[in-house]
Amino acid sequence: MNHLFDIACNFTHESFEADLDEVISSSINANVDKFLVVAAELKDLPKINKIVSKFPDRCYFTIGVHPHHANNFTINSINEIKSSAKENMPNAFGEMGLDFFRNLSSQEDQIYAFEEQIKIAIEFNRPIFLHQRDAHDEFIKILKKYKNDLTKSVVHCFTGTQKELDEYLECGCYIGLTGWICDERRNKDLRASIKNIPLDRLMVETDCPYLIPRNLNPKPKNNRNDPSNLTHIVNEITSLRSEDFDEICLETYKNSINFFK
């Protein structure tokens, strides 16, 4: 039996409030049986702790502040992250990084929040869960600055070029792929570059409830992406990489368990 680990589940999103138990159950029935519950901001933490406590054998979790919320990141945020980590040690810190596409927080605030969270991860000897959009040059400069002190890092929702992939791999990063790869119209560079991700650095994710695969048929009426769709994404990866489905399931599961252990 093939098992899958979804490394990006935004279970604190309001769309999951009414039926998260059913979502997790149906995903397990689809052989997606491990979930990384991702924090976007610190107010997510009580809800994340409740979810993880309810599904301790299924759910891993992060603590962190997404770049969209970096304008709220202060010295108090640093203290709160450290206090929360001491009370409930996360499997990784994040979601952290840079997003210059939307710039919902200033670039200066994003860089500050990113570096301070990296420092926390180094202090606690934990991996980092990374977000990058339209900010590669500054992002990779910061990663290179700290790479010798970091334990592990994963670039979640990779959508970049071969050049960007090469630089991430040189920094020792793991690479997470989402349903973004299922759109052949916009993602020619991405669909070509993923063939060159070493299998021992590859992870898979839905980023649910976002990024529902374009070629998923039928789509749910609410257009919500669920972890049960991860098998569809892995089938697409299998086709693009010309590899065996069972092997990709086995290796990505093993990579994720070892990374977030």
C-alpha positions in Angstrom: 0.0 0.0 0.0 1.3 3.5 -0.9 1.3 6.0 1.8 1.7 9.8 1.3 2.7 12.7 3.5 1.1 16.1 2.7 3.7 18.6 3.9 1.4 21.7 3.5 -2.0 21.7 5.2 -3.6 25.0 6.1 -6.1 23.3 8.4 -6.7 26.5 10.4 -8.4 28.0 7.3 -12.1 28.8 7.8 -13.1 26.4 5.1 -12.1 23.4 7.3 -14.0 24.6 10.4 -17.1 22.4 9.8 -15.6 19.2 8.6 -11.9 18.8 9.3 -12.4 15.4 10.9 -14.1 14.1 7.8 -11.4 15.7 5.6 -8.7 13.9 7.5 -10.6 10.6 7.5 -11.3 10.7 3.8 -7.6 11.5 3.1 -6.4 8.6 5.2 -8.8 6.4 3.2 -7.0 7.8 0.1 -3.6 6.7 1.7 -2.6 10.2 2.7 -2.0 9.5 6.3 0.5 12.2 7.5 -0.1 15.9 7.5 2.0 18.9 8.3 -0.3 21.6 9.8 1.2 24.9 8.8 1.2 28.1 10.8 0.7 31.4 8.9 0.6 33.7 11.9 0.9 33.3 15.7 -2.9 33.5 16.3 -3.1 30.1 14.5 -1.2 28.4 17.3 -4.0 27.5 19.7 -6.1 26.0 16.9 -3.0 24.1 15.6 -2.3 22.7 19.1 -5.9 21.5 19.3 -5.7 19.8 15.9 -2.4 18.1 16.7 -3.6 16.9 20.1 -6.6 15.3 18.5 -4.6 13.6 15.8 -1.2 13.0 17.4 -0.2 10.1 15.2 -1.2 11.9 12.0 -0.3 15.6 12.3 3.0 17.3 12.5 3.1 21.1 12.9 5.1 24.3 12.4 5.3 27.6 14.3 6.0 30.8 12.4 4.9 33.9 10.6 4.2 34.0 6.8 5.7 37.0 5.0 2.2 38.4 4.3 2.0 39.0 8.1 5.5 40.3 8.6 4.3 43.8 9.3 3.0 42.5 12.6 6.3 40.8 13.5 8.0 42.4 16.5 10.3 41.5 19.4 7.2 40.3 21.1 6.7 37.9 18.2 10.1 36.5 18.7 9.5 35.9 22.4 6.1 34.3 21.7 7.6 31.9 19.1 10.3 30.9 21.6 7.8 30.5 24.4 5.5 28.4 22.3 8.3 26.2 21.0 9.5 25.5 24.6 6.0 24.5 25.5 5.2 22.5 22.3 8.3 21.8 20.2 7.3 22.2 16.5 8.5 19.8 13.8 9.7 22.9 11.9 9.6 26.7 12.0 7.7 28.6 9.4 5.9 29.3 7.2 8.6 31.9 6.7 10.2 33.6 3.8 9.7 36.4 1.2 6.7 37.3 -1.0 7.5 40.3 -3.3 4.6 39.4 -5.6 1.9 40.7 -3.4 4.0 42.8 -0.8 1.2 42.6 1.8 4.0 43.5 4.2 6.9 45.8 3.3 10.0 44.1 1.9 12.0 45.4 4.9 9.5 43.9 7.4 9.6 40.6 5.5 13.4 40.4 5.5 13.5 41.2 9.2 10.9 38.5 10.1 12.6 36.0 7.9 16.0 36.4 9.4 14.8 36.5 13.0 12.8 33.2 12.4 15.9 31.6 10.9 17.8 32.5 14.0 15.2 30.9 16.2 15.3 27.7 14.1 19.0 27.6 14.5 18.7 28.1 18.3 16.2 25.3 18.6 18.0 23.1 16.0 14.8 22.6 14.0 14.2 22.7 10.2 12.6 25.6 8.4 9.6 25.6 6.1 10.0 28.2 3.4 7.9 30.4 1.2 9.3 32.4 -1.8 7.5 34.3 -4.5 9.0 36.8 -6.9 11.9 37.3 -4.4 14.4 34.7 -5.3 17.6 36.9 -5.4 17.1 38.3 -1.9 15.7 35.0 -0.6 18.7 32.9 -1.7 21.1 35.5 -0.4 19.6 35.1 3.1 19.6 31.3 2.8 23.3 31.3 1.8 24.1 33.6 4.8 22.7 31.0 7.3 23.0 27.7 5.5 26.0 26.4 7.5 24.1 26.8 10.7 20.7 25.5 9.6 19.8 21.9 10.2 17.4 21.4 7.2 15.1 23.5 5.0 12.4 22.8 2.5 11.2 25.2 -0.2 7.5 24.7 -0.1 5.4 25.1 -3.3 8.3 25.3 -5.7 7.3 27.0 -8.9 10.6 28.2 -10.2 13.1 27.8 -12.9 16.0 25.4 -13.3 18.5 28.1 -12.2 16.5 28.7 -9.0 16.2 24.9 -8.4 20.0 24.6 -8.8 20.6 27.3 -6.2 18.2 25.7 -3.7 19.8 22.3 -4.1 23.2 23.9 -3.6 22.0 25.3 -0.3 20.9 21.8 0.7 17.2 22.5 0.4 14.4 19.9 0.0 11.8 20.8 -2.6 8.0 20.6 -2.2 5.7 20.2 -5.2 2.0 21.1 -5.3 -0.9 20.9 -7.7 0.6 24.0 -9.4 2.4 21.5 -11.7 -0.9 20.3 -13.0 -1.4 23.4 -15.2 0.5 22.7 -18.5 -0.5 26.2 -19.9 1.5 28.3 -17.5 4.2 26.1 -16.1 6.5 24.9 -18.9 9.7 25.8 -17.0 8.5 24.2 -13.8 7.2 21.1 -15.5 10.6 20.7 -17.1 12.8 21.5 -14.1 11.1 19.1 -11.7 12.7 16.2 -13.6 16.0 17.3 -12.1 15.0 17.3 -8.5 16.9 14.4 -6.8 14.4 11.9 -5.5 16.0 12.0 -2.0 15.2 15.8 -1.9 11.6 15.6 -3.1 8.4 16.1 -1.1 4.8 16.5 -2.1 2.0 18.7 -0.9 -1.5 20.1 -1.6 -1.2 23.5 0.2 -4.9 22.8 0.9 -7.3 24.5 0.7 -5.4 26.4 -2.0 -4.0 25.4 -5.4 -6.6 22.8 -6.4 -5.1 21.0 -9.5 -6.4 22.6 -12.7 -6.9 19.2 -14.3 -8.7 17.6 -11.4 -11.9 16.1 -12.7 -14.5 16.4 -11.2 -13.7 19.3 -9.0 -15.7 19.8 -5.8 -18.5 22.3 -5.8 -16.7 24.4 -3.2 -13.5 24.3 -5.2 -11.6 23.5 -2.0 -8.4 21.5 -2.3 -8.2 18.6 0.2 -5.2 16.4 1.1 -7.0 13.4 -0.6 -6.0 15.1 -3.9 -2.4 14.4 -3.2 -2.5 11.1 -5.1 -3.6 13.1 -8.2 -0.6 15.4 -7.9 1.8 12.5 -7.4 0.4 10.9 -10.6 1.2 14.1 -12.4 4.7 14.1 -11.0 5.1 10.5 -12.0 4.2 11.3 -15.6 6.5 14.3 -15.8 9.5 12.5 -14.3 8.9 9.2 -16.1 9.3 7.4 -12.8 7.4 4.7 -10.9 4.4 5.8 -8.9 5.2 3.4 -6.0 8.8 4.6 -5.8 7.8 8.3 -5.6 5.3 7.5 -2.9 7.9 5.6 -0.9 10.7 8.0 -1.2 8.7 11.2 -0.6 7.1 9.7 2.4 10.5 8.6 3.8 12.0 12.0 3.0 9.2 13.8 4.9 9.2 11.5 7.9 13.0 11.9 8.3 12.8 15.7 7.7 10.0 16.4 10.2 10.8 13.6 12.7 
